[in-house]
Amino acid sequence: MFLIALFAMTTLSIETASAQKKKKQEDVIVMAQFKGGQEALIDYLLQNTRYPREAMELEQTGEVIVEFMVERNGMITNARVIKSVAPSLDIEALRVVTNMPNWEPGTKNGLKMRSQLTIPINFKMIREHGKYVDPENMDDGIQKKSKRKRKLKRKGML
């Protein structure tokens, strides 16, 4: 009788370990995301990022990478630059990230959780006819070429 009981206890502990392993494999993690998805995030960044005048004058360009936390309530906290380009570009990237509207928080097995994310913010100046063009006067780069040429001529850049 003692041997049978011992065998049963061993089998039970093996099944319990196997069940725990299955539970770990079944964890469902959903990453935090900007409300509206990736396209909405890109639109937000395009509409709200302003090229600092100082960086334009110094012709500074590059990719600033910002790391931040999305809290359980969707708020953005602890934003910091992890790849710097220039002080004025870093400040602008941080400003845009910290002012983002709340995100959809990440979840693990249906429970909201904090998430750490990084996003790149590219600062690129538009160059036409060998000279950089002021992005503020370009309607986000959507103007027709002829209209742009007229502005460049007036500014003496052509």
C-alpha positions as CSV (number, residue, x, y, z in Angstrom):
1,M,0.0,0.0,0.0
2,F,2.8,2.4,0.8
3,L,4.4,1.9,-2.7
4,I,1.1,2.7,-4.5
5,A,0.6,5.9,-2.5
6,L,4.2,7.1,-3.2
7,F,3.7,6.4,-6.9
8,A,0.5,8.3,-7.0
9,M,2.1,11.3,-5.3
10,T,5.0,11.3,-7.8
11,T,2.6,11.2,-10.7
12,L,0.6,14.1,-9.3
13,S,3.7,16.3,-8.8
14,I,4.8,15.6,-12.4
15,E,1.3,16.6,-13.7
16,T,1.4,19.7,-11.6
17,A,4.8,20.7,-13.1
18,S,3.5,20.0,-16.6
19,A,0.3,22.1,-16.0
20,Q,2.5,25.0,-14.8
21,K,4.6,24.8,-17.9
22,K,1.5,24.8,-20.1
23,K,0.2,28.0,-18.3
24,K,3.5,29.8,-19.0
25,Q,3.3,28.9,-22.6
26,E,-0.3,30.1,-22.9
27,D,0.4,33.7,-21.6
28,V,-1.2,36.0,-24.0
29,I,0.7,39.3,-24.3
30,V,-0.6,42.3,-26.3
31,M,1.8,45.2,-26.7
32,A,0.7,48.7,-26.0
33,Q,-0.3,50.6,-29.1
34,F,-1.2,54.1,-30.2
35,K,-5.0,54.6,-30.5
36,G,-5.7,54.1,-34.1
37,G,-2.6,52.0,-34.8
38,Q,0.7,52.6,-36.5
39,E,-0.7,54.9,-39.2
40,A,-2.3,57.1,-36.6
41,L,1.0,57.3,-34.7
42,I,2.8,58.3,-37.9
43,D,0.1,61.0,-38.6
44,Y,0.5,62.3,-35.1
45,L,4.2,62.5,-35.4
46,L,4.1,64.2,-38.8
47,Q,1.5,66.8,-37.7
48,N,3.0,67.6,-34.3
49,T,6.8,67.5,-34.8
50,R,8.4,70.9,-35.6
51,Y,11.9,71.2,-37.0
52,P,13.8,73.4,-34.5
53,R,15.0,76.6,-36.1
54,E,18.5,76.1,-34.6
55,A,18.8,72.7,-36.1
56,M,17.7,74.0,-39.5
57,E,20.3,76.8,-39.4
58,L,23.0,74.3,-38.5
59,E,21.6,71.8,-41.1
60,Q,21.3,69.1,-38.5
61,T,19.5,65.9,-39.5
62,G,19.2,62.4,-38.1
63,E,17.1,59.9,-36.2
64,V,16.4,60.5,-32.5
65,I,15.3,57.3,-30.6
66,V,13.1,57.9,-27.6
67,E,12.3,55.3,-25.0
68,F,9.2,55.6,-22.8
69,M,6.7,53.8,-20.6
70,V,3.0,53.3,-21.3
71,E,1.3,53.0,-18.0
72,R,-1.7,50.8,-17.2
73,N,-3.9,53.8,-17.7
74,G,-2.3,54.6,-21.1
75,M,-0.3,57.7,-20.0
76,I,3.2,58.2,-21.3
77,T,5.9,58.5,-18.6
78,N,9.7,58.3,-18.2
79,A,10.4,59.4,-21.8
80,R,14.2,59.7,-22.5
81,V,16.4,59.9,-25.5
82,I,18.5,56.8,-26.0
83,K,20.0,57.9,-29.3
84,S,20.8,61.5,-29.6
85,V,21.4,63.7,-32.7
86,A,21.6,67.3,-31.5
87,P,20.3,69.0,-28.3
88,S,17.5,70.9,-30.1
89,L,16.3,67.8,-32.0
90,D,16.4,65.7,-28.8
91,I,14.3,68.3,-27.0
92,E,11.7,68.4,-29.8
93,A,11.5,64.5,-29.9
94,L,10.9,64.4,-26.2
95,R,8.3,67.2,-26.4
96,V,6.4,65.3,-29.1
97,V,6.5,62.0,-27.2
98,T,5.5,63.4,-23.8
99,N,2.6,65.2,-25.4
100,M,1.2,62.2,-27.1
101,P,-2.4,61.3,-26.2
102,N,-2.9,58.2,-24.0
103,W,-2.2,54.9,-25.7
104,E,-4.1,51.6,-25.4
105,P,-2.1,49.9,-22.6
106,G,-0.5,46.5,-23.1
107,T,-2.1,43.5,-21.5
108,K,-1.0,40.1,-20.3
109,N,-3.7,37.5,-20.1
110,G,-6.3,40.2,-20.2
111,L,-4.8,42.3,-17.4
112,K,-3.4,45.8,-18.2
113,M,0.3,46.1,-17.7
114,R,3.1,48.7,-18.0
115,S,5.0,48.5,-21.3
116,Q,8.3,50.0,-22.3
117,L,8.6,51.1,-25.9
118,T,11.0,52.9,-28.2
119,I,10.2,54.9,-31.3
120,P,12.5,56.6,-33.8
121,I,11.8,60.2,-34.8
122,N,13.5,61.1,-38.0
123,F,14.5,64.7,-38.7
124,K,15.2,65.2,-42.4
125,M,15.5,68.5,-44.2
126,I,14.2,68.9,-47.8
127,R,16.9,69.8,-50.3
128,E,16.0,71.4,-53.6
129,H,18.5,72.8,-56.1
130,G,21.4,72.4,-53.7
131,K,19.8,74.3,-50.9
132,Y,17.7,73.3,-47.9
133,V,14.1,74.4,-47.9
134,D,12.2,75.6,-44.8
135,P,9.7,72.8,-44.1
136,E,7.3,75.2,-42.4
137,N,6.7,76.9,-45.7
138,M,6.0,73.7,-47.6
139,D,2.7,72.5,-46.2
140,D,4.3,69.3,-45.0
141,G,5.9,68.7,-48.4
142,I,2.6,68.4,-50.2
143,Q,2.7,71.6,-52.3
144,K,3.0,71.5,-56.1
145,K,6.5,72.0,-57.4
146,S,5.7,75.2,-59.3
147,K,4.3,76.8,-56.1
148,R,7.5,75.8,-54.2
149,K,9.7,77.2,-57.0
150,R,7.9,80.6,-56.7
151,K,8.6,80.7,-52.9
152,L,12.2,79.7,-53.4
153,K,12.7,82.5,-56.0
154,R,11.1,85.1,-53.7
155,K,13.5,84.0,-50.9
156,G,16.5,84.2,-53.3
157,M,17.2,80.5,-53.0
158,L,16.9,79.9,-56.8
